[in-house]
Each structure stands twice: as structure tokens, then as C-alpha cells.
Amino acid sequence: MRPTFFLLLALSLLLINCQKETESFPDFELSYFPSDSGHYVIYQVDSIYYNDFDRTIDTVSLLIKEEVGGQETDNRNQSYQRLNRYYKRDSSPWQLAEVWAIQIEGSFAYRIENNQRYINLSFPLKINRQWDGIPYIRRDTVISIPGGSIDIYKDWDAFEIIELDGSYTYNGQSFDSVLTVLQVDKINNIERRYSLERYAKNYGLIYKEQLILDTQCNGNIANCIGIPWEQKAEKGYILNMTFLSSN
């Protein structure tokens, strides 16, 4: 009888653990991450690039349109949606820039951007909920930027929901029930890593801000202490991506 008892106990514990790993959540939470084909959002995107090679600073502004495309299947036989990204400046026509992907699998919502797979949301949505948002990305990954390269994911830890049911207005459009995800907020004398996203019901991503910056302060770090990063940065970029309109 003892072996049977311990076998049943082990099976019970296994079942409990599985239940913990696949937490249930209400369907309405998926409205923060729309995946219906044809859904789109247009963003105003403003970027500042710090070129470490020639010590120049460039500002780029454009419109980005993200539109959910058709459903496909990945190499794990899991379905995902294409995310077609178009860009334009002023009144010029939209041009297809790249194709990313979005996916909802289990209790996670993913964005695959430039072949990098992020877990942007973790369900159920709870204040202070934390998770590893980049388990498929090496922390020492280096990306190319004007004038060189930078290790964008250095010191990234857990993503965290720091706000639920917030209210924001972007370009005349008011949103309630907004959730805010802090992806990273690290700073020292020579490095700044900050990334934050906001999601609204029925719209999805409505705001993204990143500061990925390095400096050596022209070799005199002591003189840089207390100076805003926008002024002392020598390499990297600042990104602001803000909701303009949607269907």
C-alpha cells in the first residue's frame, strides 16, 4: 500500500504544480493585446541617436503603422499572427518596413521584434506581477546603432506591472484601464538602461519609451555626475513611440 500511496501523492503534487504554472485568467484581459487580423495602430515615433564615432546627435521623426496580419504556424507548430510594420514621413505613402509577429500562448503574450522574442505581458494581470520578459534573448546581445554598437539588454531583470487601470491621454485620445509594464530601469555613472510600455484595452500597445545610453564623459566621469543623460550621452538612443490613431 505504501508505494501506491506515495505514487498518488507524487501525482497529486505534479498536478498542483502544473496548475500553478498555467494560471487561469479572464478572457477580457486579452483585450490589452489585440490579435484580430486587420487591427492596426498608428504611432508617432521620435528617436535621438548618439553617434560615438563622430560625436554627432541625430533626431529622426516618422510615423509607424503596426497592422495585425494573417495567422501562420511556427517551427514548434504554434500559431502566431504576422505584424506588418509600415512607415512614412509627412504625406508620403505607407511603405512596408518589416514583418514582426505577435503570439498568445498559455499565460503569456509575445512580440517577436527583429527576431528577438519578448514576453510583453503575463496573465493574469496583477499589480507588481513580475516575470522574465527576455528568456529567449542573451543579455550580452549587441545591436548595431549609428556609429557603432551597444549591448542593449545589459542588466535587464524581471518585467513588472507597475500600474493597472491608469488613465492617459495621447494626441487627444483618452484611455482608461491602462496598464504599465516597466521592463528595465538601471543606471550608473556610465550606463543607462530604461524601457517602459503601456497597454490599453482594445488598442494594445499605446506608448513605449526607451533610453539605451552609454558615456565615458570624454574620459572624465567625475565631471558628468549629476548631468542629465540627454546631455552627457555619447552612444545609444532615446525612443518615444506614442499612439496617434487606430481602427
C-alpha positions as CSV (number, residue, x, y, z in Angstrom):
1,M,0.0,0.0,0.0
2,R,2.8,2.4,0.8
3,P,4.2,2.5,-2.9
4,T,0.7,3.2,-4.1
5,F,0.2,5.9,-1.6
6,F,3.4,7.7,-2.5
7,L,2.7,7.3,-6.2
8,L,-0.7,9.0,-5.7
9,L,0.9,11.7,-3.6
10,A,3.5,12.4,-6.3
11,L,0.9,12.6,-9.0
12,S,-1.2,15.0,-6.9
13,L,1.8,17.3,-6.3
14,L,2.6,17.2,-10.0
15,L,-1.0,18.2,-10.8
16,I,-0.8,21.0,-8.3
17,N,2.5,22.3,-9.8
18,C,1.0,22.2,-13.3
19,Q,-2.0,24.1,-12.2
20,K,0.3,26.8,-10.7
21,E,2.2,27.1,-14.0
22,T,-0.9,27.6,-16.1
23,E,-2.9,30.2,-14.0
24,S,-6.4,30.9,-15.3
25,F,-7.4,34.4,-16.2
26,P,-10.5,36.2,-17.5
27,D,-10.8,36.5,-21.3
28,F,-11.2,40.2,-21.2
29,E,-7.6,40.6,-20.2
30,L,-6.6,39.6,-23.8
31,S,-8.2,42.9,-25.0
32,Y,-4.9,44.5,-23.8
33,F,-3.2,42.6,-26.6
34,P,-5.5,42.6,-29.7
35,S,-4.7,39.9,-32.2
36,D,-7.6,40.2,-34.7
37,S,-6.4,40.3,-38.3
38,G,-6.7,43.9,-39.6
39,H,-6.4,45.6,-36.3
40,Y,-3.9,48.5,-36.6
41,V,-2.4,51.3,-34.5
42,I,-0.5,54.3,-35.9
43,Y,2.3,55.8,-33.8
44,Q,4.3,59.0,-33.8
45,V,7.9,57.8,-33.3
46,D,10.7,60.2,-32.3
47,S,14.2,59.0,-31.8
48,I,17.5,60.6,-30.9
49,Y,20.7,58.8,-31.9
50,Y,24.1,59.5,-30.2
51,N,26.9,58.6,-32.6
52,D,30.1,57.6,-30.7
53,F,32.2,57.6,-33.9
54,D,31.8,61.3,-34.9
55,R,30.2,62.6,-31.7
56,T,27.1,63.8,-33.6
57,I,23.5,63.7,-32.4
58,D,20.7,62.9,-34.9
59,T,17.0,63.3,-34.5
60,V,14.5,61.2,-36.5
61,S,10.8,61.5,-36.6
62,L,8.3,59.4,-38.6
63,L,5.0,57.6,-38.4
64,I,4.8,53.8,-37.8
65,K,1.7,51.7,-38.6
66,E,1.5,48.3,-37.0
67,E,-1.2,46.1,-38.5
68,V,-2.1,42.5,-37.5
69,G,-1.9,40.2,-40.4
70,G,-2.8,36.6,-41.1
71,Q,-2.2,33.6,-38.9
72,E,0.7,31.3,-39.5
73,T,2.5,28.4,-37.8
74,D,6.0,28.5,-36.3
75,N,8.5,25.7,-36.2
76,R,7.0,24.5,-32.9
77,N,3.6,24.1,-34.6
78,Q,2.3,27.0,-32.6
79,S,0.1,29.6,-34.3
80,Y,1.1,33.3,-34.4
81,Q,-0.1,36.5,-36.2
82,R,2.0,38.5,-38.6
83,L,2.6,42.0,-37.5
84,N,3.2,44.2,-40.6
85,R,5.0,47.4,-39.9
86,Y,4.8,50.3,-42.3
87,Y,6.4,53.7,-42.0
88,K,6.1,57.1,-43.7
89,R,7.1,60.7,-43.2
90,D,4.5,63.5,-43.6
91,S,2.1,62.9,-46.5
92,S,4.2,60.2,-48.3
93,P,2.5,56.8,-48.9
94,W,3.0,54.0,-46.4
95,Q,5.9,51.7,-47.1
96,L,6.3,48.2,-45.7
97,A,9.4,48.3,-43.5
98,E,9.5,44.9,-41.8
99,V,7.3,42.0,-40.7
100,W,7.3,41.1,-37.0
101,A,4.9,38.8,-35.1
102,I,2.7,38.6,-32.1
103,Q,1.6,35.5,-30.3
104,I,-0.6,34.5,-27.3
105,E,0.5,31.2,-25.8
106,G,-0.6,29.9,-22.4
107,S,-0.5,32.8,-20.0
108,F,2.0,34.9,-22.0
109,A,1.7,37.5,-24.8
110,Y,4.7,37.7,-27.1
111,R,6.1,40.2,-29.6
112,I,8.8,38.9,-31.9
113,E,10.7,42.0,-33.0
114,N,13.7,41.8,-35.3
115,N,13.9,38.1,-34.5
116,Q,14.0,38.8,-30.8
117,R,11.2,37.2,-28.7
118,Y,9.8,39.2,-25.8
119,I,7.2,38.2,-23.3
120,N,5.5,41.5,-23.1
121,L,2.5,40.6,-20.8
122,S,2.0,37.8,-18.3
123,F,-1.6,36.8,-17.3
124,P,-3.4,37.2,-15.1
125,L,-2.7,40.9,-14.9
126,K,-1.8,41.9,-11.4
127,I,-0.1,44.9,-9.9
128,N,3.6,44.1,-9.1
129,R,3.4,40.9,-11.1
130,Q,6.9,40.0,-12.3
131,W,8.3,37.7,-15.0
132,D,11.3,37.1,-17.1
133,G,10.5,39.1,-20.2
134,I,13.5,38.1,-22.3
135,P,14.2,34.4,-21.5
136,Y,15.0,33.8,-25.2
137,I,17.4,36.7,-25.6
138,R,21.0,36.7,-24.4
139,R,21.8,39.5,-22.0
140,D,25.0,40.1,-23.9
141,T,23.3,40.6,-27.2
142,V,24.8,43.5,-29.1
143,I,22.8,45.6,-31.7
144,S,24.0,47.9,-34.3
145,I,23.4,51.6,-33.9
146,P,24.7,54.7,-35.8
147,G,28.4,54.9,-35.2
148,G,28.8,51.5,-33.6
149,S,27.0,49.0,-31.4
150,I,25.6,48.7,-27.9
151,D,24.7,45.9,-25.5
152,I,21.0,46.9,-25.2
153,Y,20.0,44.1,-22.6
154,K,22.8,44.6,-20.1
155,D,21.4,44.4,-16.5
156,W,17.8,43.6,-17.6
157,D,16.0,41.8,-14.8
158,A,12.3,41.0,-14.4
159,F,9.5,42.8,-16.2
160,E,6.9,44.2,-13.8
161,I,3.4,45.6,-14.0
162,I,3.7,48.8,-12.0
163,E,0.3,50.3,-12.8
164,L,-3.2,49.0,-13.5
165,D,-6.3,51.0,-14.5
166,G,-4.3,54.1,-15.2
167,S,-5.6,57.0,-17.2
168,Y,-3.6,58.7,-20.0
169,T,-4.2,61.0,-22.9
170,Y,-2.1,60.8,-26.1
171,N,-2.7,63.1,-29.0
172,G,-6.2,64.0,-27.9
173,Q,-7.2,60.3,-27.3
174,S,-8.1,59.5,-23.7
175,F,-7.5,56.0,-22.4
176,D,-8.6,54.4,-19.1
177,S,-7.8,50.9,-17.8
178,V,-4.2,51.4,-18.9
179,L,-1.5,49.0,-17.6
180,T,2.1,50.0,-17.4
181,V,5.0,47.5,-17.7
182,L,8.4,48.5,-16.6
183,Q,10.9,46.4,-18.5
184,V,14.2,47.8,-17.1
185,D,15.3,50.8,-15.0
186,K,19.0,50.6,-14.4
187,I,21.5,53.5,-14.1
188,N,25.1,54.0,-13.1
189,N,27.7,56.7,-13.9
190,I,28.4,55.4,-17.4
191,E,25.3,53.4,-18.4
192,R,21.5,54.0,-18.6
193,R,19.0,51.2,-19.4
194,Y,15.3,52.2,-19.3
195,S,12.4,50.7,-21.1
196,L,8.7,51.1,-20.4
197,E,5.5,50.1,-22.2
198,R,1.8,51.0,-21.8
199,Y,-1.2,49.0,-23.0
200,A,-4.8,50.0,-23.3
201,K,-7.9,47.8,-23.6
202,N,-8.9,47.1,-27.2
203,Y,-5.9,49.1,-28.5
204,G,-2.9,47.2,-27.3
205,L,0.4,49.0,-27.1
206,I,-0.2,52.8,-26.9
207,Y,3.2,54.0,-25.6
208,K,6.8,52.9,-25.5
209,E,9.8,54.8,-24.1
210,Q,13.4,53.6,-24.1
211,L,16.8,55.1,-23.1
212,I,19.7,52.9,-24.1
213,L,22.7,55.1,-23.4
214,D,26.4,54.9,-22.6
215,T,29.0,57.5,-21.9
216,Q,32.7,57.8,-20.9
217,C,32.3,61.6,-20.3
218,N,35.2,62.3,-22.5
219,G,37.4,60.4,-20.1
220,N,36.4,62.4,-17.0
221,I,33.5,60.6,-15.4
222,A,33.6,62.8,-12.3
223,N,32.6,65.9,-14.3
224,C,29.5,64.1,-15.6
225,I,27.9,63.2,-12.2
226,G,24.5,65.0,-11.9
227,I,24.3,65.9,-15.6
228,P,21.1,64.7,-17.4
229,W,21.7,61.7,-19.6
230,E,20.2,63.6,-22.6
231,Q,23.3,65.9,-22.3
232,K,26.1,63.5,-21.4
233,A,25.2,60.5,-23.5
234,E,27.9,59.6,-26.1
235,K,26.4,56.4,-27.6
236,G,23.0,54.9,-27.9
237,Y,19.5,56.2,-28.4
238,I,16.3,57.6,-26.9
239,L,13.0,56.3,-28.3
240,N,9.5,57.7,-27.8
241,M,6.6,55.8,-29.5
242,T,3.2,57.4,-28.9
243,F,-0.3,56.4,-30.0
244,L,-1.8,58.6,-32.8
245,S,-4.9,56.6,-34.1
246,S,-6.4,53.2,-34.5
247,N,-9.3,51.4,-36.1
